[in-house]
Amino acid sequence: MEQKLPYWIAGHTVCLITEKPDAVSRLLPGFGLFTHILADHSPDLNIDIRLDIGNLHIVRDPEDSIQIHTFEIDGGVCRFRRKENNYFFTIEEPGGRYIIECIMQLGSPGFHCYVEQKLVRPHHLKFTIWMCVAFWGIPRHFSPVHSSVIVYNGSAVLFLGESGTGKSTHTGLWLQHIPDSFLLNDDSPVLSVRDPVPFVYGSPWSGKGNKYVNEKYPVAAVVRIKQHQVNSIDKLSKIRAFGALYPSFPPAFLKDVFFEDHLCHMISRILTTVPVYLLACLPDKAAAILVKNTVYEPVKCNQ
């Protein structure tokens, strides 16, 4: 019998539908804090998850489909394809066996995922749900973003940068040296521009930091980090700020014209109210204090 596993993610109800709720729940560490009670209204997004045994033969390489993006995650090769309004996301082993196949349709609140139970790992299923949420959310002005987020004084600062540039190290310095700051998410929060002021939400996707907080905060600033031998921070022009934000949104969706248009619109809205900075820094206390003073004490910082 099918059962529903409802979650509250970025202000929306995401409902997983499955005949094996215990098995699915075990594959989703971090989702427990986002558990939601369904009200009378229908969920915003339904994801039908079928756990099967035996190699899948559902959607792979639909005839005449267009390949949007191919990339790797730990232990799997991901393919994102499109045929008209239908999109197909698959994860397969390096040897070719399919782990997950997912069908998504523009405008539809229901997606279908077929999962090879013997092969799937928790991060495979979590990432597939991440893709589904991004697919449904981006046209509705909210999207995951690759970022480590600090909350301070009732608002959030998003730290951006390629993997290995020091985002987590820098937010760790805030936690160590700036009282009353805390980590909202260390890898993939959800950014929303549906309100006049952008908000950032904690999410069930937090990478190695395993920091799961089901809260939202207005965005005070965005800071892109690069390693340097001297600490300095500069507010970016609108064009440079756009370039700083763009690569931190989901890469697979940036390679599709429909989704890229929506993401560019999101970025443009963010830039109307949120300052974006470039931080060249050492991994030290002074760098964290420099950002805090710049964002939260601009008058003092400019004296």
ZIGISUL-V330815 format. One record per residue. N is the residue number from 1. SS is DSSP state (h for helix, s for strand, l for the rest). Layout:
BEGIN
n=N ss=SS
n=N ss=SS
END
This chain:
BEGIN
n=1 ss=l
n=2 ss=l
n=3 ss=s
n=4 ss=s
n=5 ss=s
n=6 ss=s
n=7 ss=s
n=8 ss=s
n=9 ss=s
n=10 ss=l
n=11 ss=l
n=12 ss=s
n=13 ss=s
n=14 ss=s
n=15 ss=s
n=16 ss=s
n=17 ss=s
n=18 ss=s
n=19 ss=l
n=20 ss=l
n=21 ss=h
n=22 ss=h
n=23 ss=h
n=24 ss=h
n=25 ss=h
n=26 ss=h
n=27 ss=l
n=28 ss=l
n=29 ss=l
n=30 ss=l
n=31 ss=l
n=32 ss=h
n=33 ss=h
n=34 ss=h
n=35 ss=s
n=36 ss=l
n=37 ss=l
n=38 ss=l
n=39 ss=l
n=40 ss=l
n=41 ss=l
n=42 ss=l
n=43 ss=l
n=44 ss=l
n=45 ss=s
n=46 ss=s
n=47 ss=s
n=48 ss=s
n=49 ss=s
n=50 ss=s
n=51 ss=s
n=52 ss=s
n=53 ss=l
n=54 ss=l
n=55 ss=l
n=56 ss=l
n=57 ss=l
n=58 ss=l
n=59 ss=l
n=60 ss=l
n=61 ss=l
n=62 ss=l
n=63 ss=l
n=64 ss=l
n=65 ss=l
n=66 ss=s
n=67 ss=s
n=68 ss=s
n=69 ss=s
n=70 ss=s
n=71 ss=s
n=72 ss=s
n=73 ss=s
n=74 ss=l
n=75 ss=l
n=76 ss=s
n=77 ss=s
n=78 ss=s
n=79 ss=s
n=80 ss=s
n=81 ss=s
n=82 ss=s
n=83 ss=s
n=84 ss=l
n=85 ss=l
n=86 ss=s
n=87 ss=s
n=88 ss=s
n=89 ss=s
n=90 ss=s
n=91 ss=s
n=92 ss=s
n=93 ss=l
n=94 ss=l
n=95 ss=l
n=96 ss=l
n=97 ss=l
n=98 ss=s
n=99 ss=s
n=100 ss=s
n=101 ss=s
n=102 ss=s
n=103 ss=s
n=104 ss=s
n=105 ss=s
n=106 ss=l
n=107 ss=l
n=108 ss=l
n=109 ss=l
n=110 ss=s
n=111 ss=s
n=112 ss=s
n=113 ss=s
n=114 ss=s
n=115 ss=s
n=116 ss=s
n=117 ss=l
n=118 ss=l
n=119 ss=l
n=120 ss=l
n=121 ss=l
n=122 ss=h
n=123 ss=h
n=124 ss=h
n=125 ss=h
n=126 ss=h
n=127 ss=h
n=128 ss=h
n=129 ss=h
n=130 ss=h
n=131 ss=h
n=132 ss=h
n=133 ss=h
n=134 ss=h
n=135 ss=h
n=136 ss=h
n=137 ss=h
n=138 ss=h
n=139 ss=l
n=140 ss=l
n=141 ss=l
n=142 ss=s
n=143 ss=s
n=144 ss=s
n=145 ss=s
n=146 ss=s
n=147 ss=l
n=148 ss=s
n=149 ss=s
n=150 ss=s
n=151 ss=s
n=152 ss=s
n=153 ss=l
n=154 ss=l
n=155 ss=s
n=156 ss=s
n=157 ss=s
n=158 ss=s
n=159 ss=s
n=160 ss=s
n=161 ss=l
n=162 ss=l
n=163 ss=l
n=164 ss=l
n=165 ss=l
n=166 ss=l
n=167 ss=h
n=168 ss=h
n=169 ss=h
n=170 ss=h
n=171 ss=h
n=172 ss=h
n=173 ss=h
n=174 ss=h
n=175 ss=h
n=176 ss=h
n=177 ss=h
n=178 ss=l
n=179 ss=l
n=180 ss=l
n=181 ss=l
n=182 ss=s
n=183 ss=s
n=184 ss=s
n=185 ss=s
n=186 ss=l
n=187 ss=l
n=188 ss=s
n=189 ss=s
n=190 ss=s
n=191 ss=s
n=192 ss=s
n=193 ss=l
n=194 ss=l
n=195 ss=l
n=196 ss=l
n=197 ss=l
n=198 ss=l
n=199 ss=s
n=200 ss=s
n=201 ss=s
n=202 ss=l
n=203 ss=l
n=204 ss=l
n=205 ss=l
n=206 ss=l
n=207 ss=h
n=208 ss=h
n=209 ss=h
n=210 ss=l
n=211 ss=l
n=212 ss=l
n=213 ss=l
n=214 ss=l
n=215 ss=l
n=216 ss=s
n=217 ss=s
n=218 ss=s
n=219 ss=s
n=220 ss=s
n=221 ss=s
n=222 ss=s
n=223 ss=s
n=224 ss=s
n=225 ss=s
n=226 ss=s
n=227 ss=s
n=228 ss=l
n=229 ss=l
n=230 ss=l
n=231 ss=l
n=232 ss=s
n=233 ss=s
n=234 ss=s
n=235 ss=s
n=236 ss=l
n=237 ss=l
n=238 ss=h
n=239 ss=h
n=240 ss=h
n=241 ss=h
n=242 ss=h
n=243 ss=h
n=244 ss=h
n=245 ss=h
n=246 ss=h
n=247 ss=l
n=248 ss=l
n=249 ss=s
n=250 ss=l
n=251 ss=h
n=252 ss=h
n=253 ss=h
n=254 ss=h
n=255 ss=l
n=256 ss=l
n=257 ss=h
n=258 ss=h
n=259 ss=h
n=260 ss=h
n=261 ss=h
n=262 ss=h
n=263 ss=h
n=264 ss=h
n=265 ss=h
n=266 ss=h
n=267 ss=h
n=268 ss=h
n=269 ss=h
n=270 ss=h
n=271 ss=h
n=272 ss=l
n=273 ss=l
n=274 ss=l
n=275 ss=s
n=276 ss=s
n=277 ss=s
n=278 ss=s
n=279 ss=s
n=280 ss=s
n=281 ss=s
n=282 ss=l
n=283 ss=l
n=284 ss=l
n=285 ss=h
n=286 ss=h
n=287 ss=h
n=288 ss=h
n=289 ss=h
n=290 ss=h
n=291 ss=h
n=292 ss=h
n=293 ss=h
n=294 ss=h
n=295 ss=h
n=296 ss=h
n=297 ss=l
n=298 ss=h
n=299 ss=h
n=300 ss=h
n=301 ss=h
n=302 ss=h
n=303 ss=l
END
